């Protein structure tokens, strides 16, 4: 009876056959400008061989990202062609990830022939390192405190308006230093477009606090306001647990509208 049950038990599916690239095929990781906002990337396949490649699935797996990214779409790469296969990047892995020396980044291509090819890929632009560092800096800061532009007070020219930055500790054990807020393409902090110094130390057990940041328009051409997309997204230099870098602190959509209306009025081309 045991033998009969064993014979009828479902058997695991065989693993796909391993394959190797023909000579002349190269794979790299790139990010185009159009990918940045959506956290996308391109698996670039250069087919310098005499063999046609039909890729049915792409799997990206990197120790500095949380989980795999899978692209299920058939792409035919004829000899002599270079094709970019777009993927969405997983979230950065910011806890217990290996250091740079131990990190690996891999791409698996499943082929219509039934074989699979897994290769370690280079990132010649270094964009995955930049994304990981930036997102993990933000992750680590969030363990110490959250930052928010909580209110905006407009002004009449030539006086500066005021943005209020609210710092809300999160209870973590690390410490942080808020170094400075940088100008945007639309706003500055004084008569000269220099960063606004903060020099604010923060611990996770502090009381909530506010910092008033005076702002002035950096430019007064109407099309800059009408076409603005990034003018109310501020880069802030911070230090957390020995790591230094820049995070983004954006005004809410409602506050963005208030600031743009203020710039128009302050510059003299708004409805008043």
N, C-alpha and C positions, 0 to 999 in steps of 0.2 A: 504493500500500500504506500509506503513511504517513497519507494522508487517511482510509482505511478504519479504521485503528486509532484515529485521533483521534475519528472519529464514534462508535465503539463504546465509547470510554473512559467510565467513570462520571462523571457531572456532579455538582458539589457541590449539596447541597440548598439551596433558596432560603431566605434568612433570613426569619424571621417578620415579617409586616407591622407597621410601627410604628403605634401608636395614641396618642390623647390622651385624657385624662380629660374627661368631661363637666364643665361648670361646677358647682361645689359639692362635688366629691370632694376629700378631703384624706387624706394619708398621713403618719403619724408613727411614731416608735419609742418604745415604752414597756417598762418592766419591772415586773411585778407581784411582790408579796412571795413568792408561790409559785414564781416563776421563779429566785430568787436562788441557791438551793442547787444547782440543776441547770444554771446558766449559760444560762438561757433568756431569751427576750425576746418581745415582741409587736409585730407590724406592725399598727398600728391604722388601719383604713380607715373613714373617715367618708363615707358616701354621702348627701350633701345634694342630689343631683341627682334627676331624674325617671326615670333610666335604671337598669335592673338590671345589676349587674356579676357575672359568673360567673368567678371566679379559679381557674385550674387549677394554677398553680405560682407560688411566691414565691421570689425569689433576693435574698439580702442580701449586699452587697459593700461593705466598708469598708476604707480604707487602713490602719487601726490593728488589723485582724484578719487572720489568715493564711488566705487562701482564702475561698471563698463558703460561705454557708449556704443550703441548698435545701429547700424544703417542697413536696412533691408531694401535694397534696390539693385537691379541688374544694370551693370555698366560694361560696355564692350570697349576694350582699349586695344586698338589695332597697332601693329608695329610702327614705330616712329612717333607715336602720339604721347602727349603728356596730359593726364586727366586729373582734375581735382575732385575728390569725392568728399562732399560736405558731411560733417558730423556735428552733433551738439555735445559740448563738453559737460561731463558730470560736475557736481559740486566739488570744491577743493576738500581734500582730507586734511584736517587741521589738528587731529589728535592721534598721537602714536604713529605718525607717518615716518618712514625712514629718512635719514639725512641724505644730502645730495649725492654722496659717494655711493650709497647703496640703492638709490632709486633706479628703477627701470621703467621704460615706456615702450609698449608693445602694440603692434597692429596685426590682427589676423584677417586674412582675406579668404573667404570661401569662394570656390570656383565652380562654374557650371559643370565642370568635368567631375565634380564630387570630391576633389581634394581641397585641403586647406594649407595655407602658408602663414606662419607666424614669424614676424621679424621684429627686432628692436629698432625703433625709429629715432632719428635725430630731429631736433627742433632748432634749425639754424638761426631762427630769429630770437629764440629764447623767450617766446611769449608765454609758454606754459609756466616757466619759472616766475615771471612777473605776475601772472594771474594768481598763482599759488601764494606768493608772498603777500600780495595786496589783500586777497580774501582772507588769509589766515591772520593778517594783522587786524583786520576788521573783526574777525571771530574772537581773537584774544582781547581786543579792546572791549567787546560786548560783555566779556566776563567781568570787566571792571566797571564800566559805565556805558550808558547810551547817550547819544548827542542828538539834539533836535533844535532846529530853528523854530522857536515857539511863538514868536510874535514879531510884527513889523510895524514900525511907526514912521509914516512918511514925513516929508519936510518940504518947505518951499525953497527954491533956489535963493541964495547959494549955500544954504545950510545942509549938512549931511542928514540923511535919514538914519534910523537905528534898527538893526537886527538884534534880536535877543537869542543867544545860544543858551539852552538849558542843558545842564549836565546832571544826569540822574544815575547815581551809583547803583551797581548791580549786585554787590555783595561778595564779589570774588576776592581772592587773597592776593592777587598781583597788584602792582601799581602801574600807573600810566602818567605820561606827561603830554599835555596838549601844547604844542610848540608854537604854531602860527596858523592863520587862515590866509590862503593865497587868493589873489585877485582872479576874477573870471574874465571872459572876453567882453563883458558888459559892465562890470562893477569894480570899483576900487575903494580904497579906504582912506585916502588922503589926496592932496593935490598931485602927488606922484604915485604911479601904480606900483607900490611896494606892498609886501605882505604885512598883515596886521599881527603883531606879536601877542601871544597869549601867555606863555610861560605859566600854565596852570597845572600843578600836580594833582592827581586824582587817585584815591584809593576806593576800594569797593565798599567801604563802610562810612564814607563821608556823608554829610547831609547834601541834599540836592542844592545846586547853585546856578546862578545865571551870570552871563557875561554879555554886556552891551557892546555891539560892534558897529561903529559908524560907517556908513557907505555913501559913496557918490557915484554918479554915472561915469564910466570910463570913456564913453563916447556918446555923442548926441545926434547921430545920423538916424533918421526914422527907419530906414530899411533894416538896420541892425536890431531894432526892437521888434519890428514886425516879423522878422525871420528868425528870431532867437530860439535856440533849442537848449543851450547849455549855460546861459548867462546867470542862472540862479543855482547852479551846481558848484559848490565850493570845495576845493581841495584843502584838506587840513593835514598838516604835518604833525605826526604823533610818535611817541615812543612807548612801547609796551614790552615789559619783561626782557629788555635788552635789545629788542628789534625796533628799528626806526623805518618809517615810510610815510606814505600819503594815503589817506582815505577820503572818500567823497561824502559830504553832508549836503544834501539837496533840500531846497525849500519845497514845501508841499505844493501841489498844483494850484490850490487856492491862493497861497501866499505868492507864488510865482506870478499870478495874474495881478495881484496888488502891486508888486514891485515893478512890473512892466508898465502899468498905468502910471505909477509915480515917476518913472524915468521919462515917460512921454510928457507929463505935465512939467516936471523939473526942467526939461530941455526946451519946452515951449512949443511942442507940436502936438500935445494932447488936447482932448476936448475941454480940459479945465475943470 
